Structures are given as C-alpha cells and as structure tokens.
C-alpha cells in the first residue's frame, strides 16, 4: 500500500459516498419507491470502481472488466425490478456514473473523477430547480438551444483551421468559435431573463440586455423615455446597468479568448465599473427598480448579430494589420477609438487575437480601453439626443462619470501618452 494506491481509492470511495448521502437525504433509498442503493451501496460501488481502475493499470485488465461488468449488471437488474413500480432511473444511472468515476480515479484521473462526482451531486440536488427551469423555457428558447448545439457540435468540427489569404489570413474555425461565443452569451442572457422574470423589473432587464448590446439597450430606453408617463429614473437605472455590465462583458471575453491580456486590462476597467455601479444605485434610489420589464428578444441566439460581429472582426483584423504597418501603435489606437464608436466586441476579439500574435499586451489593453471610451461617448450622445426628462439627465451624468473614470484610469496606468494618439 502506497500513496499512489490509497489516494485513488479514497477519492473513488468518497465520491460514491457523496452520491449515496444525496440519495439517502432525498428519500430515494427507503420507502415504497426506494431504489436499490443508498449510502453504503454507493460507497462500495465507488470503492469497487477505484479497485478496478487500479487493476487496469497494473496488468489486471480482465479482472477489472469483470468487476465493472458485474456491478453494471447488478445495476441493470435492479432497475428492471424497480421499473415495474417506478420508471425513474436516476439512481441507477448515478450508480453507473459512480462506477465510471471510480475507474477514472483508479487510473490516476482524480481531478476529472472528482469533477464528475461534484457535477453528479449538483444535478441530483438541484432536481426541482432544473425541472422548473425546463418548464420556464418556451418553444423559442428550446429551439434556440437545439440550434446552438448543432452549430457547436456539428458545424464547428467540420470547418477548416486555416489560415487562408494574405495579412494573417482568414481562420474559419476560429471565426465560427467567435460566433458561438457571442451567440452563447446572448443565449445565456435570454435564459437569465427567463429565470428572473418580472420580479426585478427594468434594472435587471437592462443589465441582462447589456450582455448582448449596451448600445441597443440605451437606444431602446432613450426612446421609451419619450413616451407619455415614462418613469425616467427607472429607465435610467436600466440603461446605466447595461452600460456598466459592458466592462464585465469585455473582461469575460478577454478571459476566454486570451487570458494573458486580462491583468493589463482589469486596472482600466475597475474604476469605471465601480462608478457605473454607483450610478445605477443612485438611479434606483430616484425611482424604484420595479416596473414593466421590456419585451424579451425575439431571437435568443442573436445569430445574425454574431455573424455580423465575426465579419466585422475579420475586417478589423485586416484594417489593424494595415494601419499598424503604416502608422504603428498610434494608428492602432486611433483605429480602436473609431471602431469602438459602434462595436466593442469586434474590437475586443481582434485585440486578443493580435496580442496572441505578438502585440504588446499593454498596447492591446489601451486599445480596448480606447474603444470602450468612444463607445461610452456614443451612448452619451444617444441619451442626450433622444432621451427626455429625468432619463436624459441621470443617464448622461452616469455615462459622463463612467467616461471620465475610464479616461482617468487609463492615464493613471499609462500616463498622458494614452490620449495623444486619439487627439
């Protein structure tokens, strides 16, 4: 007995025990509809799987296969007997998962085995919430989820890697992965709005809408503020929430696409995010956050917008490559400022790609900050030109404060040279 044999057996046994505790706690191990396994049985199944995994790595593959096969047969027989009164097979499937994770642990894949067990217990514990979530999904959301699965699992693997063409070329698979990322972000926002419902009104709806497009939310709420009886403070809190969540969205995108850029970017985002959160809070105090929520998006995936963003991303890559060759970093920052007036996502994606290709992370971070700065100016112009009443006042003050905070953070980090290429 060594540490290399004891630890895998301990992981597999504790994994089985965790699932067994949940089955006992949820009442599936006793009573009229009791299943075949509880705490003790699941613990032993985990131990058996761990031993089978150890045997498979030490020349005992046939004995390991016999042990796992026998245990799996026991599970099948147990389900056949129990299904005569109750067709639910969750416990039996969980037993097979415990066996498989035990084998993984015995094979040395202890982190993977622990993750599988943790996910299994979470799925079992959150049964009621998961069923409630499924009931909340309408036909539109279900179809969007099915389409996203096809786009991710069927289309993505079929696309070639690339690159094709000059100036860095076109990478079809990378572009499609980008489409999936932003479509998935939109779909996540749709699901979150479905879960939240009408309880928190305009502010949370604006925040979740900002996961897709803070500019669109600002424009929509600016138009709503012109209607008779519009409650400007509530609409302002929603618009400012959408604008504040842009900083989180950009950080999330960078963390996924190129984490090495994140430490250079976060200092430029923290201050304007804090100012934006304060502006949302003040607007909420001016008018309660309850209220009639805006309509949910008709297309949860926003696939067309994601495709347009991917096309813009590729164009931006070519543009930045040409500008950088001719004018250097100054031209790059000026281009980033111009692009941010309309599209921060394409700018973020292109900068992460360029940093991966050798661009200094500091330059990439400043370029993204410049784009966010110009995007805030765009939304400020929308609020001033289209908004009315208290909405225009509160939103304009909040956006101006976020813009100045972002500019101050960039100057504090990189000096006044940050602004020179933009003048």
PyMOL commands that set and color helices and strands:
alter all, ss='L'
color gray80, all
select helices_A, chain A and resi 3-25+39-57+61-82+90-106+110-125+127-136+139-158+172-196+201-209+214-224+232-257+259-286+303-327+329-340+344-356+361-386+389-414+417-420
alter helices_A, ss='H'
color red, helices_A
deselect
rebuild
show_as cartoon
